Amino acid sequence: MKRSITVFLLILFSAPVFCQDANGYEISVSVSGLRDSTLFLAYHFGDKQYLKDSVKLDTKGVGIFKGEESLPQGIYMIVLPGRNYFEVLMSEDQHFHVSCSYMDFYNTLEFKGSEENSYFIRYQRKWVSMQQESNSVSKRLQSYKQNSDSLKLLTEKQQALEKDKIEYLKTVISDNKGNLLSVLVKSLLPVKLPEIKVPAGVRNPDSVKWVMNYNYNKDHFFDNLDFSDERLLRTPILQARLEAFFKNVVMPSPDSINRQVEVILKKSESNPKVFQFVSVYLFNHYRESEIMGHDAVLLKIADDVYLSGKADWVTQDFKDKLSKDVELLRHNLIGMKARDLIMDSYLGIFVSLYDIDKDFTILYFWEPNCGHCMEATPKLKEYYNKAKDYSVEIFAVCTTSDRTTWSKYIEQNELTWINGWDPQRATHYDYYYNIQSTPIVYILDRNKKIIAKKLAVEDISGFIDNYRKFFK
C-alpha cells in the first residue's frame, strides 16, 4: 500500500510541546535497498503534518533519529524519499528499532523493542484486508440489485462483515487497554443507535423517529473520544471527528450549532491544550464559512473564548482587533430586527425603512461607479420591475458622497425604488449593517426582521420565492 505526503515546516503556534520527560527518544531505522538518503521524522497535528527531525542513512541504509527530550505522544511518520511514508506510534517508550524494504516498505515493516507498534502494523494490515473484503461485497451488491436472491445473500454477508469489523476493533481495544493504540481505535468505533420506539398514537411517527435518532446520534457522537487526552492532538482523528460532526451531523442553523459549540468546548475544558485546539478549529472554521448566518457562531466563539479571557494563547493586539471586527456583527444577525434608517432621498423627502409596508424589503447598499455594483444594479432593477407588484420594495442606500454622479445614474437608469441619501452617514448604517464593501444586500420580512444577508443579486428571486413557499 503506497502512501504519499506533503510535509510542512514546523509552525510553533500550531504545535505546542506537551508532556516531555528526560528520557529522550532514539529510533533506529534500517531500510534495505536505500542508502545515502535523507529520511524525515514528522507528525500529525490536526489535518497538517510537520517536520520534527531528519537523518541521513549510511551506506548500509541505517540511521538514527535521536533527541534529548521525549517527543509529545501521537502518530508520527517516517518519510522516505519520494514523500512515501509509514506511520509509527510514539508512546511512552521511544527507544525502538524499525526496519523495512524500500521497494515494499508497508508489507516488510518490522519493529523491535515496541510491541505496541508491532501490534499497530498487524492491525493496519488486518484492517485493510477487512475493508477490501467489505468493498468487494458492496460492489457486488450494486451489480445484483435486480436479483432478489443474490441481493439477500450479499446483504447478509455485508452485515456479517460489518459485525466482524466492529468485533475486531473491540478486540484491539481490549488487547491494548491504556495505551495509545486503544485510544485511537476506540475513537473509530461508530456509535450504535438503539432501537427507537415511537409512542403509539403520535402524529407523524416517521418524523418523530427521525428527530429521536438525530438527537441520539448528536448527543452520543463523541462517546468514544476522550477530550481530556491530548495525545489525540498529534493525530488526524480529533479534527476529522470535529469536521464530521459540525458538517454532517448538527443542523446547520446558528442556534443549533451554538448549542453544540458550548457542549464541545465544555468537554475539552479539562485539558488546556485540547481546549485551545478545539477553540482554534471552531473559530477558523466559522470565520471562513460562507454559509449565511454562521457569523452568529463566530460571534459566540469570539465572546465566549477569545474575548472572555480564556484564550491565553493570543495577544492583546489580536483581541483588540477581534473585538472591533465582531462589534460590526452584533446588530445585523439573521433573525434580528433591522435597525431603522431615516434619511434624505433622491426625491428630496425624508424616508424611513420602517415605513415600508411590504412583505419583503430589499436593503441595497451600493455605489454608482463600483465595478460589481455596475453589474448587480441592472440585474436588481430587472428583478424589481417584475416583483414590485408582489409586495416587494427596495430601499437603496448610496455609500458615496458624490450626489451629482448618484443622481445622474438614477435618472439615466430609471431607478424608481426608494433611493436613500446619507452622505454624512448620520444613520451609522455602515456600523449597524457592517458595510465595508459594495454591493451588500439584506432582505427583511414585513416586520423588518433580517431573513437574509449578503446575497448575490442573482439569488434574491429564488430566496424570496422559497421563503414565500415554506415560511409564510
C-alpha positions as CSV (number, residue, x, y, z in Angstrom):
1,M,0.0,0.0,0.0
2,K,1.8,3.2,-1.2
3,R,1.1,6.4,0.5
4,S,2.4,9.9,-0.1
5,I,2.5,13.1,2.0
6,T,3.1,16.8,1.7
7,V,5.3,17.7,4.7
8,F,5.0,21.2,6.1
9,L,7.6,23.2,8.1
10,L,7.1,23.4,11.8
11,I,4.7,26.1,12.9
12,L,5.3,26.9,16.6
13,F,1.9,28.3,17.3
14,S,0.1,25.3,15.8
15,A,2.4,22.8,17.5
16,P,3.0,23.4,21.2
17,V,5.1,20.9,23.1
18,F,3.4,18.6,25.6
19,C,4.4,16.1,28.2
20,Q,8.1,15.9,27.9
21,D,10.5,13.9,30.1
22,A,14.2,13.4,30.4
23,N,14.4,10.0,28.6
24,G,14.6,11.5,25.1
25,Y,14.0,9.4,22.0
26,E,16.1,7.1,19.9
27,I,14.6,5.4,16.9
28,S,17.0,3.4,14.7
29,V,15.9,2.8,11.2
30,S,17.1,0.3,8.7
31,V,15.9,0.5,5.1
32,S,17.2,-2.2,2.7
33,G,17.6,-1.1,-0.8
34,L,18.3,2.5,0.2
35,R,21.5,4.3,1.2
36,D,23.0,7.7,1.5
37,S,19.4,9.2,1.5
38,T,17.7,11.5,4.0
39,L,14.7,10.4,6.0
40,F,12.4,12.7,7.9
41,L,10.5,12.2,11.2
42,A,7.2,14.1,11.0
43,Y,4.0,14.2,13.0
44,H,0.3,14.9,12.5
45,F,-1.2,18.0,14.1
46,G,-4.9,18.3,13.2
47,D,-5.1,18.0,9.4
48,K,-1.5,19.2,8.9
49,Q,1.9,17.4,9.1
50,Y,5.1,19.0,10.5
51,L,8.7,18.0,10.4
52,K,10.4,17.2,13.7
53,D,13.8,15.6,12.8
54,S,15.9,14.2,9.9
55,V,18.6,11.7,9.5
56,K,20.9,10.6,6.6
57,L,21.2,6.9,6.1
58,D,24.7,5.5,5.9
59,T,25.9,3.2,3.1
60,K,24.1,0.2,4.8
61,G,20.8,2.1,4.9
62,V,20.9,2.6,8.6
63,G,20.2,5.9,10.5
64,I,19.1,7.0,14.0
65,F,16.6,9.7,14.9
66,K,17.7,10.9,18.3
67,G,16.9,13.7,20.8
68,E,17.5,14.5,24.4
69,E,13.8,15.3,25.1
70,S,11.0,12.8,24.7
71,L,8.6,13.6,21.9
72,P,4.9,14.5,22.6
73,Q,2.9,11.3,22.1
74,G,0.9,10.7,19.0
75,I,1.1,9.4,15.4
76,Y,4.4,10.1,13.7
77,M,5.6,9.4,10.2
78,I,8.9,8.3,8.9
79,V,9.1,9.9,5.5
80,L,11.1,8.2,2.8
81,P,12.4,9.7,-0.5
82,G,9.6,10.5,-2.9
83,R,7.4,11.6,0.1
84,N,6.3,8.0,0.8
85,Y,5.9,7.3,4.4
86,F,4.8,4.9,7.1
87,E,3.3,5.7,10.5
88,V,4.6,4.9,13.9
89,L,3.0,5.3,17.3
90,M,5.0,7.5,19.7
91,S,4.1,6.4,23.2
92,E,6.0,6.4,26.5
93,D,8.8,4.2,25.3
94,Q,10.5,6.0,22.5
95,H,13.5,3.7,22.1
96,F,13.0,1.1,19.4
97,H,14.1,-0.2,16.0
98,V,12.2,-0.3,12.8
99,S,13.3,-2.0,9.5
100,C,11.7,-2.4,6.1
101,S,12.5,-2.8,2.4
102,Y,12.4,0.4,0.4
103,M,10.6,-1.2,-2.5
104,D,7.9,-2.7,-0.3
105,F,8.1,-0.9,3.0
106,Y,4.5,-1.5,4.0
107,N,4.5,-5.3,3.8
108,T,8.0,-5.7,5.1
109,L,7.8,-3.3,8.1
110,E,9.0,-4.7,11.4
111,F,9.5,-3.3,14.8
112,K,11.8,-4.4,17.6
113,G,11.5,-3.0,21.1
114,S,8.0,-1.7,20.6
115,E,5.2,-4.3,21.0
116,E,2.6,-1.5,20.5
117,N,4.0,-0.6,17.1
118,S,4.2,-4.3,16.2
119,Y,0.6,-4.7,17.1
120,F,-0.2,-1.4,15.2
121,I,1.2,-2.7,11.9
122,R,-0.6,-6.0,12.3
123,Y,-3.8,-4.1,13.0
124,Q,-3.3,-1.9,9.9
125,R,-2.8,-5.0,7.6
126,K,-5.8,-6.8,9.1
127,W,-8.0,-3.7,8.8
128,V,-7.0,-3.1,5.2
129,S,-7.9,-6.7,4.4
130,M,-11.3,-6.5,6.1
131,Q,-12.0,-3.2,4.3
132,Q,-11.1,-4.7,0.9
133,E,-13.5,-7.6,1.5
134,S,-16.3,-5.2,2.5
135,N,-15.7,-3.1,-0.6
136,S,-15.8,-6.2,-2.8
137,V,-19.2,-7.2,-1.4
138,S,-20.5,-3.6,-1.7
139,K,-19.6,-3.6,-5.4
140,R,-21.3,-6.9,-6.0
141,L,-24.4,-5.5,-4.2
142,Q,-24.5,-2.7,-6.8
143,S,-24.3,-5.3,-9.6
144,Y,-27.1,-7.6,-8.3
145,K,-29.8,-5.1,-7.4
146,Q,-32.2,-6.8,-9.7
147,N,-31.6,-10.3,-8.4
148,S,-33.5,-10.6,-5.1
149,D,-31.9,-13.9,-4.0
150,S,-28.4,-12.6,-4.6
151,L,-29.3,-9.3,-3.0
152,K,-30.4,-11.0,0.1
153,L,-27.3,-13.2,0.4
154,L,-25.0,-10.3,-0.2
155,T,-26.8,-8.1,2.2
156,E,-26.4,-10.7,4.9
157,K,-22.8,-11.1,4.0
158,Q,-22.2,-7.4,4.2
159,Q,-23.9,-7.2,7.7
160,A,-21.8,-10.1,8.9
161,L,-18.6,-8.4,7.7
162,E,-19.5,-5.2,9.4
163,K,-20.2,-7.1,12.6
164,D,-16.8,-8.8,12.3
165,K,-15.1,-5.4,11.9
166,I,-16.7,-4.0,15.0
167,E,-15.7,-7.1,17.0
168,Y,-12.2,-6.9,15.7
169,L,-11.9,-3.2,16.8
170,K,-13.1,-4.2,20.2
171,T,-10.5,-6.9,20.4
172,V,-7.8,-4.4,19.5
173,I,-9.0,-2.0,22.2
174,S,-9.1,-4.8,24.8
175,D,-5.6,-6.1,23.9
176,N,-4.1,-2.6,24.2
177,K,-6.0,-1.1,27.1
178,G,-4.5,2.1,28.3
179,N,-2.0,2.7,25.5
180,L,-2.2,5.0,22.5
181,L,-3.4,2.3,20.1
182,S,-6.5,1.6,22.2
183,V,-7.3,5.3,22.3
184,L,-7.0,5.7,18.5
185,V,-9.0,2.6,17.7
186,K,-11.8,3.3,20.2
187,S,-12.3,6.7,18.5
188,L,-13.1,4.9,15.3
189,L,-15.9,2.8,16.8
190,P,-19.3,4.0,15.5
191,V,-21.9,4.9,18.0
192,K,-24.6,2.2,18.0
193,L,-28.0,3.7,17.7
194,P,-30.6,2.0,19.9
195,E,-33.9,0.8,18.6
196,I,-36.1,3.8,18.7
197,K,-39.7,3.2,19.8
198,V,-42.2,5.9,19.0
199,P,-45.1,6.1,21.4
200,A,-48.4,4.8,20.0
201,G,-50.8,7.5,18.7
202,V,-48.1,10.1,18.0
203,R,-48.8,12.1,14.9
204,N,-46.2,11.9,12.1
205,P,-44.4,8.9,13.7
206,D,-41.7,8.8,10.9
207,S,-40.8,12.4,11.6
208,V,-40.7,11.8,15.4
209,K,-38.5,8.8,14.9
210,W,-36.1,10.8,12.7
211,V,-35.8,13.5,15.4
212,M,-35.2,10.9,18.1
213,N,-32.5,9.3,16.0
214,Y,-30.9,12.6,15.2
215,N,-30.8,13.7,18.9
216,Y,-29.3,10.4,20.0
217,N,-26.6,10.5,17.3
218,K,-25.8,14.1,18.1
219,D,-25.7,13.6,21.9
220,H,-23.5,10.4,21.7
221,F,-21.4,11.2,18.6
222,F,-18.2,11.7,20.8
223,D,-18.8,8.9,23.3
224,N,-15.7,7.0,22.1
225,L,-13.4,10.0,22.0
226,D,-11.7,11.3,25.2
227,F,-11.3,15.1,25.0
228,S,-9.0,15.0,28.0
229,D,-6.4,13.0,26.2
230,E,-4.0,15.4,24.4
231,R,-2.3,12.6,22.5
232,L,-5.2,12.9,20.1
233,L,-3.8,16.3,19.1
234,R,-0.9,14.7,17.2
235,T,-3.2,12.5,15.2
236,P,-5.7,13.4,12.4
237,I,-8.6,11.9,14.4
238,L,-9.8,14.8,16.6
239,Q,-10.1,17.3,13.8
240,A,-11.7,14.8,11.4
241,R,-14.3,14.0,14.0
242,L,-15.0,17.6,14.7
243,E,-15.4,18.3,11.0
244,A,-17.7,15.3,10.5
245,F,-19.8,16.4,13.5
246,F,-20.3,20.1,12.5
247,K,-20.6,19.4,8.8
248,N,-22.7,16.3,8.7
249,V,-24.4,15.8,12.0
250,V,-25.5,19.1,13.5
251,M,-28.3,21.0,12.0
252,P,-26.8,24.0,10.1
253,S,-28.8,26.6,11.8
254,P,-26.8,29.0,14.0
255,D,-28.8,28.3,17.1
256,S,-28.2,24.5,16.8
257,I,-24.5,25.0,16.1
258,N,-24.1,27.4,19.0
259,R,-25.6,24.9,21.4
260,Q,-23.2,22.2,20.3
261,V,-20.2,24.6,20.4
262,E,-21.0,25.1,24.1
263,V,-21.1,21.3,24.6
264,I,-17.8,20.6,22.8
265,L,-16.0,23.4,24.5
266,K,-17.2,22.2,27.8
267,K,-16.0,18.6,27.0
268,S,-12.5,20.0,26.2
269,E,-12.1,22.3,29.2
270,S,-10.3,19.7,31.3
271,N,-7.2,19.8,29.1
272,P,-5.9,23.3,28.3
273,K,-4.2,22.2,25.1
274,V,-7.2,20.3,23.8
275,F,-9.4,23.3,24.7
276,Q,-7.0,25.5,22.7
277,F,-7.0,23.2,19.7
278,V,-10.8,22.9,19.7
279,S,-11.3,26.6,20.1
280,V,-8.9,27.5,17.3
281,Y,-10.5,24.9,15.0
282,L,-14.0,26.2,15.6
283,F,-13.0,29.8,15.3
284,N,-11.2,29.3,12.0
285,H,-14.0,27.0,10.7
286,Y,-16.7,29.5,11.2
287,R,-14.6,32.6,10.4
288,E,-14.0,31.1,6.9
289,S,-17.6,29.8,6.4
290,E,-19.5,31.3,3.6
291,I,-22.8,29.9,4.8
292,M,-25.3,32.7,5.6
293,G,-25.9,33.1,9.3
294,H,-22.7,31.5,10.5
295,D,-21.4,34.9,11.6
296,A,-23.6,34.3,14.7
297,V,-21.5,31.3,15.5
298,L,-18.2,33.2,15.0
299,L,-19.5,36.0,17.3
300,K,-20.4,33.4,20.1
301,I,-16.9,31.8,19.9
302,A,-15.3,35.2,20.0
303,D,-17.3,36.3,23.0
304,D,-17.2,33.0,24.9
305,V,-13.5,32.2,24.3
306,Y,-11.3,34.9,22.9
307,L,-12.8,38.0,24.5
308,S,-13.7,36.3,27.8
309,G,-10.1,35.9,28.8
310,K,-10.0,32.1,28.2
311,A,-7.8,32.3,25.1
312,D,-4.4,32.8,26.8
313,W,-2.6,31.9,23.6
314,V,-3.4,35.1,21.7
315,T,-2.0,38.6,22.1
316,Q,-3.8,41.6,23.4
317,D,-3.5,43.2,19.9
318,F,-5.3,40.2,18.4
319,K,-8.1,40.5,21.0
320,D,-8.4,44.3,20.4
321,K,-8.7,43.8,16.6
322,L,-11.1,40.9,17.0
323,S,-13.3,42.9,19.4
324,K,-13.6,45.7,16.7
325,D,-14.4,43.2,14.0
326,V,-17.1,41.3,15.8
327,E,-18.7,44.5,17.1
328,L,-19.8,45.1,13.5
329,L,-21.7,41.7,13.6
330,R,-23.7,42.3,16.7
331,H,-26.6,44.4,15.2
332,N,-27.2,42.5,11.9
333,L,-27.5,38.8,12.6
334,I,-30.1,36.7,10.9
335,G,-33.4,36.8,13.0
336,M,-32.7,40.3,14.4
337,K,-34.9,43.3,13.7
338,A,-33.1,45.5,11.3
339,R,-32.1,49.0,12.5
340,D,-34.4,51.7,11.2
341,L,-32.8,54.1,8.7
342,I,-34.3,57.6,8.4
343,M,-32.6,59.7,5.7
344,D,-32.9,62.1,2.8
345,S,-33.8,60.7,-0.6
346,Y,-33.5,61.4,-4.3
347,L,-37.0,62.9,-4.2
348,G,-35.9,65.4,-1.5
349,I,-38.1,64.0,1.2
350,F,-37.0,62.0,4.2
351,V,-37.8,58.3,4.1
352,S,-37.8,55.7,6.8
353,L,-37.1,52.0,6.4
354,Y,-39.8,51.1,8.9
355,D,-42.4,53.0,6.9
356,I,-42.3,50.4,4.1
357,D,-45.4,48.3,4.2
358,K,-44.4,45.3,2.1
359,D,-43.9,41.6,2.7
360,F,-40.3,41.9,1.7
361,T,-37.8,44.8,1.8
362,I,-34.5,44.5,-0.1
363,L,-31.9,46.8,1.6
364,Y,-29.3,47.5,-1.1
365,F,-26.0,49.3,-0.3
366,W,-24.3,50.4,-3.5
367,E,-22.2,52.9,-5.4
368,P,-22.7,54.2,-8.9
369,N,-19.1,53.6,-10.0
370,C,-18.4,50.4,-8.1
371,G,-17.4,47.7,-10.7
372,H,-19.5,44.9,-9.0
373,C,-22.4,47.4,-8.5
374,M,-22.4,48.2,-12.2
375,E,-23.1,44.5,-12.9
376,A,-25.5,44.0,-10.0
377,T,-27.7,47.1,-10.1
378,P,-29.1,46.5,-13.6
379,K,-30.0,42.9,-12.6
380,L,-31.6,44.1,-9.5
381,K,-33.6,46.6,-11.5
382,E,-34.8,43.9,-13.8
383,Y,-36.0,41.8,-10.8
384,Y,-37.6,44.8,-9.2
385,N,-39.7,45.6,-12.3
386,K,-41.2,42.1,-12.0
387,A,-41.5,41.9,-8.3
388,K,-42.7,45.3,-7.2
389,D,-46.3,44.4,-7.7
390,Y,-45.9,41.4,-5.5
391,S,-45.2,43.2,-2.2
392,V,-41.5,43.7,-2.7
393,E,-39.8,47.0,-2.2
394,I,-36.1,48.1,-2.4
395,F,-34.5,50.6,-0.1
396,A,-31.2,51.6,-1.8
397,V,-28.5,53.5,0.1
398,C,-25.7,55.1,-1.8
399,T,-22.4,54.8,0.2
400,T,-20.6,57.7,-1.6
401,S,-20.9,61.5,-1.1
402,D,-21.0,62.4,-4.9
403,R,-24.6,63.5,-5.3
404,T,-24.2,64.6,-8.9
405,T,-23.0,61.2,-10.1
406,W,-25.6,59.4,-7.9
407,S,-28.5,61.5,-9.2
408,K,-27.3,61.1,-12.8
409,Y,-27.1,57.3,-12.5
410,I,-30.6,57.2,-11.0
411,E,-32.0,59.3,-13.8
412,Q,-30.2,57.6,-16.7
413,N,-31.2,54.1,-15.4
414,E,-34.7,55.0,-14.2
415,L,-34.3,53.6,-10.7
416,T,-37.8,54.0,-9.3
417,W,-37.2,52.3,-6.0
418,I,-36.5,54.2,-2.8
419,N,-33.2,55.9,-3.2
420,G,-31.8,56.9,0.2
421,W,-29.1,59.6,0.7
422,D,-27.0,59.9,3.8
423,P,-23.5,61.2,2.7
424,Q,-22.5,62.0,6.3
425,R,-23.6,58.5,7.5
426,A,-25.7,60.2,10.2
427,T,-27.7,57.0,10.5
428,H,-24.5,55.0,11.1
429,Y,-25.7,52.5,8.5
430,D,-22.1,51.3,8.0
431,Y,-21.9,50.3,11.6
432,Y,-25.3,48.8,12.0
433,Y,-25.1,46.8,8.7
434,N,-21.4,46.2,8.6
435,I,-20.9,47.9,5.3
436,Q,-17.2,47.6,4.3
437,S,-17.7,47.0,0.6
438,T,-20.4,47.2,-2.0
439,P,-22.8,45.9,-3.2
440,I,-24.3,44.5,0.0
441,V,-27.9,43.0,0.1
442,Y,-30.1,42.4,3.1
443,I,-33.6,41.0,2.9
444,L,-36.2,41.9,5.5
445,D,-39.6,40.5,6.2
446,R,-42.8,42.6,6.8
447,N,-41.8,43.1,10.4
448,K,-38.3,44.2,9.3
449,K,-36.6,41.1,10.7
450,I,-33.5,40.2,8.8
451,I,-34.1,37.0,7.0
452,A,-31.1,37.0,4.6
453,K,-27.9,39.0,4.2
454,K,-25.1,39.3,1.7
455,L,-27.0,37.5,-1.0
456,A,-25.9,37.8,-4.6
457,V,-28.5,39.8,-6.6
458,E,-29.0,36.7,-8.8
459,D,-30.1,34.7,-5.7
460,I,-32.7,37.2,-4.4
461,S,-35.6,35.9,-6.6
462,G,-35.1,32.3,-5.6
463,F,-34.7,33.1,-1.9
464,I,-37.9,35.2,-1.8
465,D,-39.9,32.6,-3.8
466,N,-38.8,29.8,-1.4
467,Y,-39.4,31.9,1.7
468,R,-43.0,32.6,0.5
469,K,-43.4,28.8,-0.1
470,F,-42.0,27.5,3.2
471,F,-42.2,30.2,5.8
472,K,-45.3,32.3,5.0
